[in-house]
Amino acid sequence: MRMHAIQLWSIIIKELRQALRDPRMRGQLLIMPIVQLLIFGYAADFTVDHVPTVIVDQDQSSVSRHHVQRLLADGTLDDAGTADEPTANEMIDDGRANAAVIIPPGFARDIDGGRTAMVQVVLDGSNPTRSGIVGGTVGRYFAMAGMELGNPMGGQAVGKKGSVSFQPRVLYNPQMKTQFYIVPGTAAMQLLMATAMLAAMGLAREKELGTLEQVLVSPIPTWVLMLGKTLPFVLIGMFNVLTSMAAGAWLFGVPLHGEPTFLLAATLAYLMSTLGAGLFISTMSNSQQQAFMGAFLFMMPAMLLSGNMTPLAAMPDWLRPFTYLNPLRYYIQVLRGSLLRGAGWAEMWPQFVALAGMGVIILWVSSMRFRKTLA
Amino acid sequence: MHAVVADGLVRRFGAVEALRGLSFSVDAGEIYGLVGPDGAGKTTAIRVLTGLVDPHGGTARILGQDPGAGGDVREQMGLMPQQYSLYGDLTIAENLTFFGDLFCIPKDVFMARRERLLDITRLARFTDRRADSLSGGMYKKLALACSLLHQPKVLMLDEPTNGVDPVSRRELWALLYEFIGDGMAILVSTPYMDEASRCHRVGLISQGRLVAEGAPRDLVRDFDHPVVEVEGGDRHAIEELLLTMPAIRGTHPVGTRLRLVIAPGELESVRAQLTPLGAVLNPAVPDFEDVFLARTGAVA
């Protein structure tokens, strides 16, 4: 046992030396994850606010001005100026505005007279997410305004029939911040990329250069060698998870709920499966180039079928079973569930079992294949 | 008990038969040369004997044990592979430490051996240099040092002087002689005749089989093929004719002359065919290369 510990340690030290000696490699391993997080966190921001909106107030009454002010107050819509209707259409055409709110003449009169007042919203539909949210915002505002009119004193609407109040309450991410969603997904994805690629390339490199021969004729057992080749990347992966979470919390305010032991254990299980996949790819490859292509062939579908980019529920029926073989799928659930909702062992043990099971199996298969494929 | 035993080794790679029943043995205190042209199966033989590749037939034994089984026997053997097998991005010192740890050599023992190996390989001044910045000769000496750290009883070297200058080559061989004094068994593969003649015994290998075996001097002494050097005549026409003659077992140019190894008893018939082309056949003393050419069918 003591012997194996010495051998294991020598492999780990050697791997870390090789991985961290080259400044470029060091940067890629330790800095790139943060850079990626920043890019995804800031650039892939689907949070919709500050939509430039042009106001066409044809009523020009104090009532209409009052409603326009309140409509713009929450910051979802930005005042892009007031204009007449043809100018407003032009502004949408050339992109100066994404929406126009048109208040027709007689708006105030209709409200006073108890008639239904009309408001028109013109939307730039080229970005459906954005136009949907703008439409919803305007709709919600005037629905609320309508209820207030029914009962201007606040409180219960007495003597009014059929008025239903609709009050959405968003749990876990009340401001609907995209970063809360993006940061865990990105962290899980870049962990997959770094570890699977490193494991696949590391062993393929040794095969290509022939550096394994003198190691394999030494008394080191295969499992110690495999362990020694994976543990350094577990360390690096762990470091990356921690820095990603710290950066996510500090820059984007992503919460850190959840049980640390669960998160740690699930991350270890996830790393086992990604490193195992990398090692498996390396047993199928004779050169670094083959390993690189192999790793890509694994990572691209893994990312697409993870539920990070497209919801799992939106996938075709025949495709969905494949997502159950995808470690990334479970780990994204773990990160989101744990960080945002505070879920732990009780809620997410099935994900942990799936990750650990896949990790153990793929590592074992790779170990078995390893020696046979050397010849 | 022989230190190394290859008994009827067979190994295929797809449709290619790299070894077709190769048998030989190496004793302690002996340098055995596995000599053959490229593609004869030398590297495969060493890979099977070190347990890197499983044989499809026959048995390989190192000190009576199966080298593919792992464990104890690996502590007793060392390998210096043909290609660059050390870590180029690690320094000399780091490579030595790494291999020392793989064999779990105690610290004080390791330091003593390291000093001695660095001293005799004259690498002591370069311990901080990365392996990939070493010259071919220095690199091979480092590889040899790494394979000797655990003081193996059996050392196998696959074309150790490939790409090494003549001076470093002599040094490497001097090192090997030093170690057999301690009773080490050394198996070395080489395509070079001058190296083969430095071995105690050689096995000539051709197409995965042993075709001749013995001390280099004995092989030359017992060689029954006439050897001649051809002078004069139309060189081109002579070479064309030689290709059609089954009695010619090997040819290689020596300066302006052409050296021929002829099947036993065929000298006069060869002379009869070549004389009309204006060629003069002068008898020559056979050397090891002639033996090699005739036995392996290699073209020099």
Interface residues (C-beta under 8 A of the other chain):
Chain A: M3 I6 Q7 W9 S10 I13 K14 R17 Q18 R21 D22 L209 G210 T211 L212 E213 Q214 V215 L216 V217 S218 P219 I220 P221 L374 A375
Chain B: F13 R47 T50 G51 L52 V53 D54 G70 G71 D72 R74 E75 M77 G78 L79 M80 P81 Q83 Y84 S85 L86 Y87 G88 D89 L90 E94 T97 F98 F99 D101 L102 F103 C104 A143 C146 S147 H150
